[in-house]
Amino acid sequence: MSGSALFETFTRAPLAFDHGEGTWLVTDKGERYLDFGGGVAVNSLGHSHPHLVSALTEQAAKLWHVSNLYEIPGQSRLGERLADATFADKVFFTNSGAEALECAIKTARRYHFVKGHPERFRIVTFEGAFHGRTLATIAAGGQYKYLEGFGPKVEGFDQVGFDDIDAVEKAITSETAAILIEPVQGEGGIRPVPTQSLKRLRQLCEQHDLLLIFDEVQCGIGRTGKLFAHEWAGVAPDIMAVAKGIGGGFPVGACLATDEAAAGMTAGVHGTTFGGNPLAMAVGNAVLDVVLEDGFL
């Protein structure tokens, strides 16, 4: 073995941190760095937030993991709180944004399958998008640098130009199931989708019986001044993927959906081993305690 035992998938800076304090990262030598990266939109409440630390350590002393074959009270509570605060009726918890997007894609396809239209599986996506690193989500994102070398691109994604709603309309066929968009593109350059464009997408979905999927993995959980970025436009999706900030640094993700959109996600068609575990749910609930507090947003 030469060099590190780790996969060389990251170009890392020669810098390691011992601990974090609010917006600061600190090395073992006491050197302090102002954290402008925020863990790439993850550390929504900074480092070592006392309420998050307390919630995590309290739960860690009781129960770390239990299968989703059993009730997980913290999961039910976080799901109900997310539903109360959003358009959603149902929530599926994951460990990451990519998993949340995978669930969103599967939910959209199953919606049409149970309605008797298995041929409706294609999803319209946008240039500049980033939806994750799984085979399906790199296909949805459509960026060559992430697709190269991994064999045939997963079928079922039709990409159009950013904010080109006329192109979206032309891309819709009898096989289209949904439209997937980030209300504010992250990796694409912090590009907000204009309000009128989101409204037109909602209209197209109603007109063609499509599901509107929002990817708020990066722009959600208060990053725009509202809990979720799409609230500024007054446009609700049918399905939404969230992660990053909802865990404040702990691996948590979720796929949110209306009752109708989630109708096909019945027992056994999807699952997760670690998603919604007691530790993650304790932290997720602690994040919402702070973010949903009056006056925070």
N, C-alpha and C positions, 0 to 999 in steps of 0.2 A: 504494500500500500504506500502510495506517495501522497504527501500533503495531508489535508484534512480527511477525516472519515465521512464527512458530509457530502451529499450531492453538490455539485458546483453550479447550482441553479440561481444563486444570488451573487452579485458583485458587492461584497460587503466592505464597508469602511473599516479600517483597522482601529476600531473603537468599541469598547464594551462598557456597559453600565452596571453599577451595583444596586442602585435603587432610584426611585423617582419621588418627587415632592411637588405636587401640583403641576405646574407647567415646566418644571425643571427635571432633568436627568442628571444623575451624579455618578461619577466613576469611583472605583475603589480608592483612588488617590484624592478624592474630594473635589475634583474638577467638576464644575457645574455647566451644563449646556441647556439653553432655552430650547424647548422641544417645539419647533415649528411644524413638525410632521404629524404630531398627535397619533403616532402609530398608524399612519395612513387612514385617518378619519375614524379611528377606533376609540381613542381615549377621550370620550365625550365629557368626562368629569375630571380630567387630568389624571395624574398618577397618585396612587395611595389615598384616594378619597376616603375619609374616615368612615362614612356610612357604608360604602362598598366593602371596605376591609372588615368591618364589624359583621355585616351580613354573611360574607363568605366564611369567616372563621367560625361563626356560630353554627352555620350549616355543616361545615367540615367536621365539627366535633360530634355530629349526630348521624349523618348519612350522606355518602358521596354519590352512590349510584344504585339505582334499582331499575329493573326492566320496565318498558312501557306496557308490559302485560298487566301491570298493576297501576292503581291510582297514584298520581304524584301531586299532592296538594299545591305545591308552589307552581306547578305547570298550569293547573286549572286557574289559579289566581292570576297569573301573568296573562294567560289567554283571555280571560274575562276583561282584564284591564285594557289590553290592546284592542279588543272588540269594542269596548265602551268608548275608547278614545278615537276610533276610526270608523271607516265604512264597513268593516268586516264583521262577519258572524262566526267564522271558524278560523282556527290557527293551527298550523303544524310547525313544531319546533325542530330546528336543525342545529348544526354546529358551526355553520359558515354561510356566507352569502352565496357561494356557488351551489351549495346544497339547497338553499332556499329557492334559487332560480330553477334548479332541476325540478323541485317540487312544483313550482309555478308552471313550468312547461308541461309536466305530466298532468297537472290538474286541468289545464286548458284542453289538452288532447282527450282526456277522459270525459270531459264535459260533453264534447261532441260525440264520442263513442257511445255513451249511454243514451244519447238522444237519437241514436240510429244512424249516425253519420261518421263512421270510422275513417272515411276518406278525407275528413277535414282535420288535418294535422299540421299544416304549414303555419308558420308564424312570421309576420313582417317585422323586421328590425331595422336599425339605423346605422349609417356610417359613423364611425368614431365611437361606437358603443363599446363598453366593457361589461361583461356579465359573469365572468369567472374563468376558471382554468380547466374545468372538466371538458370532455370531448364535445358534449352538447353545448355548453356555454361558450366555448371558443368558436363554435360554428355560428352561434347566435351573434357573437360580437363581430365576426367576419374579418378580423385583422390578420393579415397574412403572417406577420411575425409570430403569432401564437399558433397558427394552423400548420405552418411548415414542418414537415417531417413526421407528422402523426397519422399518415395514411389518409384514406378518403374522408372528406369532410362529412360530418353527420348531416343527413338529408333533412330538409324540412324548414329551412330558414331563407327568407327572401329579403335581401337588404336594399334599402333605398337611401338617398341622400338625407343628411340631417335637415330636419324641418321642411322636407319636400312633401307636403301633404298631397299634392296632386299625384306624385309618384306612388304614394301609398295607395291611393284609390285605384290606380292602374294595376298595382301589384295584387290586389284582392281578387281571388278566384274562388271557384266552388270548392277548392281544397283548403282554403284559409281558415284557420281556427282562431287566431288571435293577433293582436298587435302588442309588441313589447318595446317599452321605451323607458329611459331614465328621464324624469322630469328636469333634472339638471345633470348633464353629462359630466362625469368625473374625469376619467383618463382622457376623454375627448377634448378637454380644454376648459372645464368649468363653464359649459355652455347651457344656459337655461333655455328650455323649450318655451316659446311664446305662449301666453295664455290662450290666444285664439287658436293656435295650432292644437293644443291639448283638447280644446272644446270641439274642434273639427274631428279629431281622432275619436272622441267619445260619440259623436254623431255617426261617424262611419261604422263604429262597432254596433250601435243600435240598428242602423240601416241594414247591415249584413249579418246580424246575429253572430258577431265576433265578441271575444272577451278582450278587455283592455287590461294589460299587465303593466304595472309600474315597478321598476327596479329602483328602490330607494335605499339600497344597501349603503351607498356612500352619502347621499344627500338627506337621509332621514335622521330622526331623533334629534330635532332641534337645530340642525346645522344651518337652516335658513331663517330661523326666527319663529317658525311654527314647528309643530311636532313632525310633520312631514311636508316636503316641498310642494306637493301637488295641491295642498290646501290653499295656497296663494291663488291658484287658478279657479278654485271652486269646482274642480272636476274630480269625480271619484272613479277609481278603477274597479274592476271585478276581482282582480288578484293583485297582490303586492308582495314583493320580496324585501325583507329587511335583515340587517345584521350589523356588523361593526359597532356603531355607537350604542346599540341596545345592550351590549354586554360590558361596555366601559373598559374593555381590555380582556374580558373573559370570553371564550369562544361561545357565542350565542347567535343564532339566526332564526328566522321565522318566515313562513309563507302564510299570508293572510288572504282570506277569500270570503265572498258572500256565500250565503247558503246555496243559492242556485249554482254558482260557479263550482262549488265544492261537492256538488251532488254525486259526482262519479267517484269520489275518493272514499270508497267503502273499505271495510275491514279486509286487510291482506293485500290491497293493491299497492301500498306504499309503506315504508317503515324506516326506522332508524334505531340503532343500538344506543348511542349516547345522546341523541337529541332530546332536549327537555329534561336532562338529568337534574337532580336536586341542587347541586352546586350552581349550575348555570342559571336555574330559575331563581335561586336566592339572589344572585347578582343582578339578573334582569329586573326583578321586582325592586331591588334597591335603586337601580338607575331610574326607574319610573318614579319612585318616591321623590327623587330630587327634580327630575325634569318636569313632572306634572304638578309640582308645587306651585301654588299661586304666586305669580310675579317672576317665575324663573324665565319663561318665554314671553 
